[in-house]
Amino acid sequence: MRPDVQTLKARLTEHFPDAAIDVVDDSHRHAGHAGAAGGAGHFRVRMVSARFAGLGTVARHRLVYDAVQDWMPQRIHALAIEARTPAEAADQA
């Protein structure tokens, strides 16, 4: 069974205690999708953390996936990740 938004956010906060984290459950948008058939969730994650400084997109995403790797693919089927540094987030504001 997929985690709820609060549970996923708590897990990410354990691994990224300094981060600003937003989680959106998009599972309803994937009803009928093969990955959703077993109850695994689709989530959108936006994170701002100094840990991402100096890392490329793939390395940032790997850090996020590492935090939930034991939930994939049984509980989480897909994550759409936006991972930014505080400076990058400020530039977009």
C-alpha positions as a Markdown table, in Angstrom:
| # | Residue | x | y | z |
|---|---|---|---|---|
| 1 | Met | 0.0 | 0.0 | 0.0 |
| 2 | Arg | 1.3 | 3.4 | -0.9 |
| 3 | Pro | 2.4 | 5.8 | 1.8 |
| 4 | Asp | 0.3 | 8.9 | 2.5 |
| 5 | Val | 1.8 | 12.4 | 1.8 |
| 6 | Gln | 2.7 | 12.9 | 5.5 |
| 7 | Thr | 4.5 | 9.6 | 5.8 |
| 8 | Leu | 6.5 | 10.2 | 2.6 |
| 9 | Lys | 7.4 | 13.7 | 3.7 |
| 10 | Ala | 8.5 | 12.4 | 7.2 |
| 11 | Arg | 10.8 | 9.8 | 5.5 |
| 12 | Leu | 12.3 | 12.5 | 3.3 |
| 13 | Thr | 12.8 | 14.8 | 6.3 |
| 14 | Glu | 14.7 | 12.1 | 8.1 |
| 15 | His | 17.2 | 12.0 | 5.2 |
| 16 | Phe | 17.1 | 15.8 | 4.5 |
| 17 | Pro | 16.5 | 17.5 | 7.9 |
| 18 | Asp | 17.5 | 20.9 | 6.5 |
| 19 | Ala | 15.3 | 20.7 | 3.5 |
| 20 | Ala | 12.0 | 22.5 | 2.6 |
| 21 | Ile | 9.9 | 19.6 | 1.2 |
| 22 | Asp | 6.6 | 19.6 | -0.6 |
| 23 | Val | 4.9 | 16.3 | -1.6 |
| 24 | Val | 1.8 | 15.9 | -3.8 |
| 25 | Asp | 0.1 | 12.6 | -4.3 |
| 26 | Asp | -0.7 | 12.3 | -8.0 |
| 27 | Ser | -1.8 | 8.7 | -7.8 |
| 28 | His | -5.4 | 9.5 | -8.8 |
| 29 | Arg | -4.1 | 10.9 | -12.1 |
| 30 | His | -2.6 | 7.4 | -12.9 |
| 31 | Ala | -5.7 | 5.2 | -12.3 |
| 32 | Gly | -5.6 | 2.3 | -14.6 |
| 33 | His | -1.8 | 2.6 | -15.2 |
| 34 | Ala | 0.0 | -0.7 | -14.8 |
| 35 | Gly | 2.1 | 0.6 | -11.9 |
| 36 | Ala | -0.9 | 1.8 | -10.0 |
| 37 | Ala | -2.7 | -1.6 | -10.3 |
| 38 | Gly | -0.9 | -2.9 | -7.2 |
| 39 | Gly | -1.6 | 0.1 | -5.1 |
| 40 | Ala | 1.8 | 1.8 | -5.4 |
| 41 | Gly | 1.7 | 5.6 | -5.5 |
| 42 | His | 2.8 | 8.3 | -7.9 |
| 43 | Phe | 4.2 | 11.4 | -6.2 |
| 44 | Arg | 5.5 | 14.8 | -7.1 |
| 45 | Val | 8.3 | 15.9 | -4.7 |
| 46 | Arg | 9.8 | 19.4 | -4.6 |
| 47 | Met | 12.8 | 19.8 | -2.3 |
| 48 | Val | 15.2 | 22.7 | -1.5 |
| 49 | Ser | 18.3 | 21.6 | 0.3 |
| 50 | Ala | 21.9 | 22.8 | 0.6 |
| 51 | Arg | 22.9 | 19.1 | 0.1 |
| 52 | Phe | 22.2 | 19.5 | -3.6 |
| 53 | Ala | 24.9 | 22.1 | -4.0 |
| 54 | Gly | 27.5 | 21.1 | -6.6 |
| 55 | Leu | 25.5 | 18.0 | -7.7 |
| 56 | Gly | 23.9 | 17.5 | -11.1 |
| 57 | Thr | 20.3 | 16.5 | -11.6 |
| 58 | Val | 21.0 | 12.7 | -11.7 |
| 59 | Ala | 23.0 | 12.8 | -8.5 |
| 60 | Arg | 20.3 | 14.9 | -6.7 |
| 61 | His | 17.6 | 12.4 | -7.8 |
| 62 | Arg | 19.7 | 9.5 | -6.6 |
| 63 | Leu | 19.9 | 11.0 | -3.2 |
| 64 | Val | 16.1 | 11.3 | -3.1 |
| 65 | Tyr | 15.6 | 7.8 | -4.4 |
| 66 | Asp | 18.0 | 6.4 | -1.8 |
| 67 | Ala | 15.8 | 7.8 | 0.9 |
| 68 | Val | 12.8 | 5.7 | -0.3 |
| 69 | Gln | 14.5 | 2.8 | -2.1 |
| 70 | Asp | 13.0 | 0.2 | 0.2 |
| 71 | Trp | 9.5 | 1.4 | -0.7 |
| 72 | Met | 10.0 | 1.0 | -4.5 |
| 73 | Pro | 8.3 | -0.4 | -6.4 |
| 74 | Gln | 5.8 | -1.9 | -3.9 |
| 75 | Arg | 4.7 | 1.3 | -2.2 |
| 76 | Ile | 5.9 | 4.0 | -4.6 |
| 77 | His | 5.8 | 3.4 | -8.3 |
| 78 | Ala | 7.0 | 6.8 | -9.5 |
| 79 | Leu | 8.5 | 10.0 | -8.2 |
| 80 | Ala | 8.6 | 13.3 | -10.1 |
| 81 | Ile | 11.4 | 15.1 | -8.4 |
| 82 | Glu | 12.3 | 18.8 | -8.4 |
| 83 | Ala | 15.5 | 19.2 | -6.4 |
| 84 | Arg | 17.0 | 22.6 | -6.0 |
| 85 | Thr | 19.6 | 24.4 | -3.8 |
| 86 | Pro | 18.5 | 27.4 | -1.8 |
| 87 | Ala | 20.2 | 29.7 | -4.2 |
| 88 | Glu | 18.4 | 28.1 | -7.2 |
| 89 | Ala | 15.1 | 28.4 | -5.4 |
| 90 | Ala | 15.7 | 32.1 | -4.6 |
| 91 | Asp | 16.5 | 32.7 | -8.3 |
| 92 | Gln | 13.1 | 31.3 | -9.3 |
| 93 | Ala | 11.2 | 33.4 | -6.7 |
